[in-house]
Amino acid sequence: VQLIEKYRRCGFSKVWFASAFKGATGANQSLTLIGHHLRNQLEWLQVAQRSPADVLEGIALTGWQRYDHFAVLCELLPVAIPSLAVCLQALKNGGYSEKVKENVENLLGMPNLEIETFMR
């Protein structure tokens, strides 16, 4: 929130936040740990709540695919779709709940979404 105030003093009236729904957890990560990225969204929502009401323009969800151009790809999109769905629904609903989990399970046709372990 202090950084947002610094940007406002420099003339930026609106800001975007950028969070991640996949990647950035290990250079050779092949599966996405949803809970890690869900917590990232929830923390950004807290920052948004503590920020001045008129400053946040939006949140861009990023999906990291590699650590540099010489590294192999990690966490390809197909394995990260459940994480993307959870993160989008958490942002849309202003948090995460059992209702959000059920909604994602229904949207993806998954009977049991695993948040704190790797999806099988």
Buried (B, 14 or more C-beta within 10 A) or exposed (E): EEEBEEEBEEEEEEBEBEBBBBBBBEEEBEBBBBBBBBBBBBEBBEBBEEBEEEBBEEBEBEBBBEBEEEEEEBBBEEBBBBBBBBBBBBBEEEEBEEEBBEBBBEEEEEEEBEBEEEBE
